Amino acid sequence: MRFDEIVNSGRPLQQLVRLALTTKGITVTDGTVQRYSSLLEAAIISDGGENLDGNAWADFVAGIEGESKFHGAVKAIGSTLGASSSEIEQFIAVTNATIDVMDGETLEQAEAYLAADLAAIAPTEAKAYAHLDDDSRAAAMELDRALGAPDPSRPEPSHIANEGAEE
């Protein structure tokens, strides 16, 4: 999904959520998009000083401490989805750029700022095997190598040969 598609959609917040879910490899359903979007909308409403009485997310949003309710909600959703802190920062950067365009910034200028913001975010994803001690790391790496290595006694079938036979 391109940035201009998000900005020009009728529901940019839902498109941002859809992008985030897709990026994390999570099955995207309209219900999931609606659930997370409604939480983020409630946080935005709360940040704007409006009352959330009757809103399904009122208690959850009220429990968000510290920074803006929106940023807290993004972090809560990101944590639930297993997103790293850099992925959460990237989502917020795209959201901020979307807001800039909606507030009158040109699409080209917002994209340029967004590119710079994204480039400045240092990746925080954990390196493979980093959580293991030295011995366990070596064993896990060897096991993964062995499981990924081709087995000469069971060669893969040639998909090219199969296609030629069908013609």
N, C-alpha and C positions, 0 to 999 in steps of 0.2 A: 504494500500500500504506500502510495506516494504522499508526501506532505500536503501537496495541493488538494489531493482527494479528501484528506482529513478536514482541512480548512473549509473546503467548498461543500462539504456534506451538510445536510440539514441538522445533524446531530454529531458535532465534532467530538464531544466527550465519549459517546458510544463508540465512535470510530477509533479513538485513542485506546479505549479498553479492548476493543477487538484486536487492534494491532499488538497490544501488550500480551494478550492471551496467545495469539498466534506465534509471537516471537518466543514465548516460553514453551511452545509445543503443547499447549493445553487445548483439549477439544473445545471448540467455540460453538456455543449454542446461544440462541437469542435470550434464553432465560439467564444464562450466566452473564452475558453482556449487560442485560437489564439490571441484574442484582448488583454488580459492581458499580455500574453507572449511577444507580439510585443512591448508593452509599456516598459516592463522590459528590453528587448533586446536593445531598443533605449537608455535607461538609462545607460546600461552597455557600449554601444558604446560611449556615451558622456563621461562617467567616464574615458574611455580609451583615451580620447583626440581627437577622430575622429569627423568629421563634420557630422551633421545630415541633411544637405540640401536634400530636397526631401522626407524626412521621415515624415510620417503622424503625428508622435508624437514630431516633432522637437520643436514646440512652447510650448507644455506642458512641455517637459523635460527642456527647457531653463528657464522656470518659476520656476523650483524647486530650492530653495535657501538653503544655509547652507551646511549640510553634503553631502555625496555622492548623486549623482542623483539616483542611484539604491535604496538606503535606503529611499530617499524621495518618489520615485515612489511606493515602497512597502507600505509606510505609507499612501499614497494617495489611493491606491487600498484597503488597509485594512480599511481605514475610510469609503470608499464607500460601502464596504461589511459589515460594522458594527462590525469589529473586534476590540477586546480590545488591549491595548498596549502590554499586555503579549502575546497575540496571534501573533501580529506583530513581537515581539522579537523571538518567537518560529520559525516563518517562516524564519527569517534572520539566526537563528542558524542552521536550517536544510540546508539552502542555503550555509552557510559557510562550513559546514561539507561536502557537495557535492563538493564544490570547492576544499577542501583539498584532497579528493580522486582523483579528476581530476588532481591535481597537484602532485600526486605521493604518498600520504599518504595511508597506508593500510586501507582497509575497516573496519577491526576490531578496529584499533586505532581510526579512525574517528568516529565510532559508540560509542566508549568509551568516547571520548571527547564530542560528541553530547549529550550523556546521562547526563553527568555532567553539560553541559551548560543548558539543558532543566530543570534539577532539580533545578538549581540556579535561574530560572526565577519565580518570585513571581506572582501569579495570580492577575490580576487587574480587573476581571469581576465584574461588579456591583452586589451587593447582591440584592435579590428580595425585592421589596418594599422600597429600600433605598432612592429612590427619593421622597417618600411621607412623609407628616407630620405625627405625631403620630396618630391622629384621622383617617386620611385617610388610613394609613397603617393598623390599626386595622380593619377598615371596609373592606378593600380589602382582607385581610387575611381571615376574616370570610366568605366573599362571595366566595372566592376560595375554602374554606373548605366545604361550603354548596353545591356548584356546583359539587365538586368532591365526595361527600358522596353518597353512594348507596341509591336509593329510594326504600323502602320496598314494596311500592304499584306497582312498575314496576321492578320486578326482571329481571336480565340478563338471557337469555336462557342458558341452559346447553349445551355447545358445545360437551361435552363428550357423553351425552345422544343422541344427533343428530348423532354422528359418529356410535354409537352402533346400531341405527335404520337402518342405511344404509347398514350394513352388513347383 
